[in-house]
Amino acid sequence: MSINSREAAPMFSRILIANRGEIAVRVIRACRQMGIASVAVYADCDRDSLHVSLADFAYPLEGATPRAAYLDIEQLLKVARRAGAEAIHPGYGFVSENPALPEACVANGITFIGPSADVIRRLGNKNQARDAMKAAGLPLVPGSNLTQGEDVAQVAQQIGYPVLIKAAGGGGGRGMRKVDHPKDLDNLFQQARSESLTSFGSDELFIEKYVVHPRHVEIQVLGDSHGQAIYLGERECSIQRRFQKMIEEAPSPVVTPELRQRMGQAAAKGAREVGYVGAGTFEFLVDKDLNFYFLEVNTRLQVEHPVTEQVYGVDLVQAQIEVAAGHPLPWKQEELKPRGWAFECRITCEDPYRNFLPCPGQVQQLRLPQGAGVRLDTHLYPGYQVPQAFDSMVAKLITFGEDREQARRRMLGALAEFQITGIPTSIPFHQQILEHPEFIAGNLSTHFIADHLPHLARCSAGDIQELAALAAALESLFSNAPPAAAATRSEAQVWKEAGRVLR
Ligand code: MV4
């Protein structure tokens, strides 16, 4: 029985969901179970999307592009006022970590379901997040902020190679550069700065010791507006392809109860120290000696939250709504005991046999997996036209078992049952991973695909575009045409960047 099945009086009567796809459907379901009316918003290409028909109310969004529509905070607040929504749930992605949204909510007397703008802004800057968590006593990767004009070469020498240069305003690996040798430092530092400026509008960087073959383990936290914060165990983001998580699981095969308590208490303390309200995720690296190091905080509900829900028997979206309404945490720490095991496969409309080329299109037929321990969070339906304007995830397949092997076998069974015609999917990729002996043995790391299935690590469509741009840059260096403004790279730099893409 879910331990937050206590009936909470509906604290909001109407919530606007500022998102689309499966997460919008997920939040609408939580609202319905809580007796709260749901307000959907949609770009024109989503007019036939499932969240629009499931919600109690639905309003169109205008935008120069479909993505711009969901990023338009002023328009979202205008719809919220018009719809009579007392709160906004941002889901993940889009404006979920933009501090301007909670600021606009406060200015309009509407509750933002998430942390305050100040907390989002502070934790969104990885240098400030590192400083805050260092002050809270969390272990950090040896490194340094690069905000005071430090001598990077000297700092790197002190840390010891290899080092990682990271963007303070970034996340998810964007703007990251691994430096193996001092001779490469200047060039890669400049590349990191340039990419950070382009991607995040800030060239603020930091540098860390590169943790070799780490495991990527994250702690789910929940804070309320009364100064309390708890943790709900860990998730291991077992399998990532170019920083894109493809399979997650809870608990982690390497985390012992003692390590779980230490990581969880550290994360909960960090959350309390910054006044964190709502659901959040503390990312850590765990090395081969089971030392853990704080990486960053994601100030939103994560895509992979269902594996935590299955293992702890909770509804995290309901909890988000309750704490946003000022209610105290729905659980005491000692009530939260992990039970069993859960996997999540992110099913994408990418073709694993064509470099994971995104292949949006129309879903013809669907055979959905069912049975004991199978959960499917999706917005797909027969005839649905998958738009090309958004990322390629079309479903999250979650399985639960008494132990890891039962959960794994249930996932394999569910993947075999899951039939989608009309678009290619990543299902064969997931099957290959789940049947790999090293995966079965729980021998995971962020390099799993590169180490064990390198043919699946091949470059993506995005890399192919980047290589084409580099080829053009190279061509412009040798053509008689006047050098284009962008041709600011030497031949050596172009080849080095191409090597990075192909690595
Ligand atoms: C690291 C790391 C190793 N050492 N930092 C990647 C995205 C962001 N969340 C932090 N990430 C990492 N930071 C240090 N000091 C390894 C990762 C990492 C990773 C690196 C390369 C390839 C895939 C990866 C997947 C997850 C984490």
Boltz pocket constraint, residues with backbone or C-beta under 6 A from the ligand:
constraints:
  - pocket:
      binder: B
      contacts: [[A, 141], [A, 164], [A, 171], [A, 172], [A, 173], [A, 174], [A, 208], [A, 209], [A, 210], [A, 211], [A, 212], [A, 214], [A, 216], [A, 240], [A, 242], [A, 243], [A, 283], [A, 285], [A, 295], [A, 296], [A, 446], [A, 447]]
      max_distance: 6.0
